[in-house]
Amino acid sequence: MTTTEKIANAKKRIDELERLIKYWNDSDHDEAEIVNFTGNIEDKVA
């Protein structure tokens, strides 16, 4: 991968992170969503 390709990929990741940060900070999304993860936990001894 060339340096130019690495820089282009880094810019894409930065843009994605900036969009996520804007989404998270958006006042329309102030309410926290609660997700319940239910599952069976088995005790295993190695």
C-alpha positions as CSV (number, residue, x, y, z in Angstrom):
1,M,0.0,0.0,0.0
2,T,1.4,3.4,-1.0
3,T,1.7,6.4,1.3
4,T,-1.0,8.1,-0.7
5,E,-3.4,5.2,-0.2
6,K,-2.7,5.1,3.5
7,I,-3.5,8.8,3.8
8,A,-6.7,8.4,1.8
9,N,-7.8,5.6,4.0
10,A,-6.9,7.6,7.2
11,K,-9.0,10.5,5.9
12,K,-12.0,8.2,5.3
13,R,-11.7,6.9,8.9
14,I,-11.4,10.4,10.3
15,D,-14.5,11.5,8.3
16,E,-16.4,8.5,9.6
17,L,-15.4,9.2,13.2
18,E,-16.4,12.9,12.9
19,R,-19.8,11.8,11.6
20,L,-20.2,9.5,14.6
21,I,-19.2,12.2,17.1
22,K,-21.7,14.6,15.5
23,Y,-24.4,11.9,15.7
24,W,-23.6,11.2,19.3
25,N,-23.6,14.9,20.3
26,D,-26.8,15.6,18.3
27,S,-29.4,16.9,20.7
28,D,-32.0,14.6,19.1
29,H,-30.2,11.6,20.5
30,D,-29.9,12.7,24.1
31,E,-32.1,9.8,25.3
32,A,-30.1,6.8,26.1
33,E,-31.2,3.5,24.7
34,I,-31.2,0.6,27.0
35,V,-30.4,-2.8,25.5
36,N,-30.9,-5.9,27.5
37,F,-28.6,-8.8,26.7
38,T,-29.9,-12.0,28.1
39,G,-28.1,-15.2,27.9
40,N,-27.2,-18.3,29.8
41,I,-24.0,-18.3,31.7
42,E,-22.4,-21.7,32.3
43,D,-19.8,-22.3,34.9
44,K,-16.9,-24.0,33.2
45,V,-13.8,-25.3,34.9
46,A,-10.6,-25.8,32.9
